[in-house]
Amino acid sequence: MSDTQKLDFSAVNGPTLASFNQQKNLIKRMLKGNSATCTDCNKPLTLQLPPNNKNAKPNAKAPGIYCAKGCTDIELDMEAVALMK
């Protein structure tokens, strides 16, 4: 591809931005303690947080928001949150 050719991403920018904003708002709602359901199967979503002390057992799943059937699987980077404090 030459320097004069440009790729046109305008067709994917809109849906990608909308999806990002939906996930961001879902994460905010879940972290506030509100409940939500999976958009695919309508099952309740669960928020998995990391252990809050060193003596707690490690969780089987990484911190994130999950659906029981596996339709929704949003893994959260909680180390980045800890570094912000």
Secondary structure as a PSIPRED ss2 file (coil, helix, strand):
# PSIPRED VFORMAT (PSIPRED V4.0)

   1 M C   1.000  0.000  0.000
   2 S C   1.000  0.000  0.000
   3 D C   1.000  0.000  0.000
   4 T C   1.000  0.000  0.000
   5 Q C   1.000  0.000  0.000
   6 K C   1.000  0.000  0.000
   7 L C   1.000  0.000  0.000
   8 D C   1.000  0.000  0.000
   9 F C   1.000  0.000  0.000
  10 S H   0.000  1.000  0.000
  11 A H   0.000  1.000  0.000
  12 V H   0.000  1.000  0.000
  13 N H   0.000  1.000  0.000
  14 G H   0.000  1.000  0.000
  15 P H   0.000  1.000  0.000
  16 T H   0.000  1.000  0.000
  17 L H   0.000  1.000  0.000
  18 A H   0.000  1.000  0.000
  19 S H   0.000  1.000  0.000
  20 F H   0.000  1.000  0.000
  21 N H   0.000  1.000  0.000
  22 Q H   0.000  1.000  0.000
  23 Q H   0.000  1.000  0.000
  24 K H   0.000  1.000  0.000
  25 N H   0.000  1.000  0.000
  26 L H   0.000  1.000  0.000
  27 I H   0.000  1.000  0.000
  28 K H   0.000  1.000  0.000
  29 R H   0.000  1.000  0.000
  30 M H   0.000  1.000  0.000
  31 L H   0.000  1.000  0.000
  32 K C   1.000  0.000  0.000
  33 G C   1.000  0.000  0.000
  34 N C   1.000  0.000  0.000
  35 S C   1.000  0.000  0.000
  36 A C   1.000  0.000  0.000
  37 T E   0.000  0.000  1.000
  38 C C   1.000  0.000  0.000
  39 T C   1.000  0.000  0.000
  40 D C   1.000  0.000  0.000
  41 C C   1.000  0.000  0.000
  42 N C   1.000  0.000  0.000
  43 K C   1.000  0.000  0.000
  44 P E   0.000  0.000  1.000
  45 L E   0.000  0.000  1.000
  46 T E   0.000  0.000  1.000
  47 L E   0.000  0.000  1.000
  48 Q E   0.000  0.000  1.000
  49 L C   1.000  0.000  0.000
  50 P C   1.000  0.000  0.000
  51 P C   1.000  0.000  0.000
  52 N C   1.000  0.000  0.000
  53 N C   1.000  0.000  0.000
  54 K C   1.000  0.000  0.000
  55 N C   1.000  0.000  0.000
  56 A C   1.000  0.000  0.000
  57 K C   1.000  0.000  0.000
  58 P C   1.000  0.000  0.000
  59 N C   1.000  0.000  0.000
  60 A C   1.000  0.000  0.000
  61 K C   1.000  0.000  0.000
  62 A C   1.000  0.000  0.000
  63 P C   1.000  0.000  0.000
  64 G E   0.000  0.000  1.000
  65 I E   0.000  0.000  1.000
  66 Y E   0.000  0.000  1.000
  67 C E   0.000  0.000  1.000
  68 A C   1.000  0.000  0.000
  69 K C   1.000  0.000  0.000
  70 G C   1.000  0.000  0.000
  71 C C   1.000  0.000  0.000
  72 T C   1.000  0.000  0.000
  73 D E   0.000  0.000  1.000
  74 I E   0.000  0.000  1.000
  75 E E   0.000  0.000  1.000
  76 L C   1.000  0.000  0.000
  77 D C   1.000  0.000  0.000
  78 M H   0.000  1.000  0.000
  79 E H   0.000  1.000  0.000
  80 A H   0.000  1.000  0.000
  81 V H   0.000  1.000  0.000
  82 A H   0.000  1.000  0.000
  83 L H   0.000  1.000  0.000
  84 M H   0.000  1.000  0.000
  85 K C   1.000  0.000  0.000
